[in-house]
Amino acid sequence: MRKIAAVVGLLVVMTASGATAAAGDGMQQHEVSQEQYDTLIAQCRYADTGKGKCRAAVREMYRVGKSDSTLDCRTYSGVSVCGTLRLSKTERACTRDSQAAGIPFRRAEVECYALP
């Protein structure tokens, strides 16, 4: 029961801080390549929830090691991101509108996250 509460607590902190999610159980640091780590840190500059909180969450959740082929990294319009993006209400609306206009979800998500 304590483990479940710890995982739920961590997910609440990650959601509130704008952290990205990846294929990890949240109980220990997740190993990613230097390039993936750099992308995770760099994408925090777009986080509506605060750059400092986002970067702290990335440092807590990830460590540099071998590349993680399951981490969803992509680049659109010159913006690279990894993991699940925590979108604000406005960003989610932008994503829906962009999809309705024919832009694929993954592209719309990145562009609405990073390009105001």
C-alpha positions, 0 to 999 in steps of 0.5 A: 500500500505504501508503494502505491501511495509513493507512486501516486505521490510521484505522479502528482508531483510530476504532473504539477511540475510539468515533468515528462513521462517515459517507460519507467515505473517512477520508483528509480531514475530512468537511464537515457542517452546524453542526447535524450537527457539534453533534450529533456532538459532543453524542452523545459524552456517551454514548460508553462508550469515553470522551467526550474521545476521542470528541470528539477523533475528531469534531474530527479527522474533521469540519469545519463547512461545508455540510450532508451529506444522506448523514449518517444523523442521527436522533432517538428519545426526545429523543436525537439522533445522527448516523453509525454508533454504536459500541455496546458489547457490552452495548448490542448485546445491548440492541439485539437484545433490543429488536428481539426485543420489536418495537422497530425497529432504528434506535430500539433502537440509539439508545435502547440507546446513550444510555439505560442 
